[in-house]
Structure formats: C-alpha cells, structure tokens
Amino acid sequence: MADNQAYYRVNTPGVLYEQFDDELVAINLDSGSYHSLVGAAADAFLLLASEASIPELAVALSRKYAATAAQIETALGGFADQLLKEKLIAVAPEPATRAPLHLPGNQTGVAFVPPNVAAYHDLQSLFLLDPIHEVGEQGWPQAPSPGGPDSAP
C-alpha cells in the first residue's frame, strides 16, 4: 500500500515513457508490459520524474484540476498502488532537493477523473524475445566468426 510520506520516482532505467497529446505510454522493459495513462494519471506520472510524495502531487494537480488537494490525494493512493504493482515507480531512497512541483501550462478548472493505469500484457512474450536487448559491446547484429563457437563442424 502506498505511503503518503514516502517519495516516489519513475523506476528508471527499466521504465521508458513518452507523452502523446493527453496520453502517456510507459513501457516496463523488465516485464515487457506497456501502460496507458490519461489526464491526471499522465500528469502525475510526469511529475514523478522529479520525485514526489503523494501530498505534493495532490497540491500540484489541484492547481489544474477542479478538485481539492485532499480529494486528489485520496484518489492518488490507489493510483500509486497500481504503479508500484506494475513496477513503473519505486520508492526514492531520499527526497531530491528541488523547487516545488509545477505542471506546464496554465490550465485550471479541468474536470478531475481519478487517475488509473491501463496495463497491457499481451505483447510481453514478443517484447522480451526482441534480440535488440541482447546487444554486446560490438553492437547488433553480429555475424558469427569463421571457426567460432557458432560455426558448423
């Protein structure tokens, strides 16, 4: 269960993410799962790139969304649990020193929909079999050397 006093961060380098308009797509490279986050979920995840506690996220999101920080904080508990379960975030060992969290833009009064993570596990086996993850110092692909261990007798 998420701890409101803990600081969380995106679980890098094993998690990659990119935002497309209102949707953020995050891929867990270790599990092969990909995830869709929309609206407040995408905004909260982007803020976690700077490390944050749930109360800090709630205050930052309350500046954009039509809900109080307390209402948002309540919704973020379950959301953080989902992110932890999918290993998209991790507990930060100690909080980073930074300025207060701030979302880009100046939107206010946006309807607040409790954040949720849509997880997709349907391509895990294909993603984990991708040979590009098995790159050596010489790059990929590597042709077997004549007389090497991969050559026929």
Secondary structure, DSSP 8 states (H G I E B T S, - for coil): ---TTSEEEE--SSEEEEEETTEEEEEETTTTEEEEEETHHHHHHHHGGG-EEHHHHHHHHHTTBSS-HHHHHHHHHHHHHHHHHTTSEEE-SS---------SS---SB-------EEE-TTHHHHHH-GGGS-BTTBS-----TTSTTS--
